[in-house]
Each structure stands twice: as structure tokens, then as C-alpha cells.
Amino acid sequence: MDKKEIEYKIRELKYEYVRLQNDLEKLENVKGNLSPLEKQLAAIETELHSLNEALRKKEL
């Protein structure tokens, strides 16, 4: 993956993360099952961390 592809994927994941956070807030208000969304958010955080590390290495 080149630098532009990594940056695009990071932006895409950030948008998805915000969308999931909004969904999570809605579910909290109606006392829904939060576990699947929390797992998705954790997976996105992990992937973002990896992509940011890869981006840092590309910038060196």
C-alpha cells in the first residue's frame, strides 16, 4: 500500500468509526445490545493504529 492508499483508508475508517459511535449512542438510549458495536469500534481502533504505524514508516 502506498502513502495515498493508507491515508484514504484511514479517512474511510474514521468516518466509519464516527458513524458507529453515533449508532452506539442511539442504542444506549434505548438500552440495546452494545457488544457488537463495541467490538467493531475496537477492531477499527486496532486497524487505525496499524495504518498510522505504516504511514509513519512511509514518511521516514
C-alpha positions as CSV (number, residue, x, y, z in Angstrom):
1,M,0.0,0.0,0.0
2,D,1.4,3.4,-0.9
3,K,1.0,6.5,1.2
4,K,-2.1,7.8,-0.5
5,E,-3.9,4.5,-0.2
6,I,-3.1,4.4,3.5
7,E,-4.3,7.9,4.1
8,Y,-7.5,7.2,2.2
9,K,-8.1,4.0,4.2
10,I,-7.5,6.0,7.5
11,R,-10.1,8.6,6.4
12,E,-12.6,5.9,5.5
13,L,-12.1,4.2,8.9
14,K,-12.5,7.4,10.8
15,Y,-15.8,8.1,9.0
16,E,-17.0,4.6,9.8
17,Y,-15.9,5.0,13.5
18,V,-17.9,8.2,13.9
19,R,-20.9,6.5,12.3
20,L,-20.6,3.6,14.7
21,Q,-20.2,5.9,17.7
22,N,-23.5,7.6,16.7
23,D,-25.2,4.2,16.4
24,L,-23.8,3.2,19.8
25,E,-25.2,6.4,21.4
26,K,-28.7,5.6,19.9
27,L,-28.5,2.1,21.2
28,E,-27.5,3.3,24.7
29,N,-30.6,5.5,24.7
30,V,-32.9,2.6,24.0
31,K,-30.9,0.1,26.2
32,G,-29.9,-2.0,23.2
33,N,-27.2,-4.6,22.9
34,L,-23.9,-2.6,22.6
35,S,-21.5,-5.5,22.5
36,P,-21.3,-6.0,18.7
37,L,-20.8,-2.2,18.1
38,E,-18.2,-2.1,20.8
39,K,-16.3,-4.9,19.1
40,Q,-16.4,-3.2,15.8
41,L,-15.1,0.0,17.3
42,A,-12.3,-1.8,18.9
43,A,-11.4,-3.5,15.6
44,I,-11.4,-0.2,13.8
45,E,-9.1,1.3,16.5
46,T,-6.7,-1.6,16.0
47,E,-6.7,-1.2,12.3
48,L,-6.2,2.6,12.6
49,H,-3.3,2.1,14.9
50,S,-1.7,-0.3,12.3
51,L,-2.3,2.0,9.4
52,N,-0.9,5.0,11.3
53,E,2.2,3.0,12.1
54,A,2.5,2.0,8.4
55,L,2.1,5.7,7.4
56,R,4.8,6.8,9.8
57,K,7.2,4.3,8.3
58,K,6.4,5.5,4.8
59,E,7.2,9.1,5.8
60,L,10.6,8.1,7.1
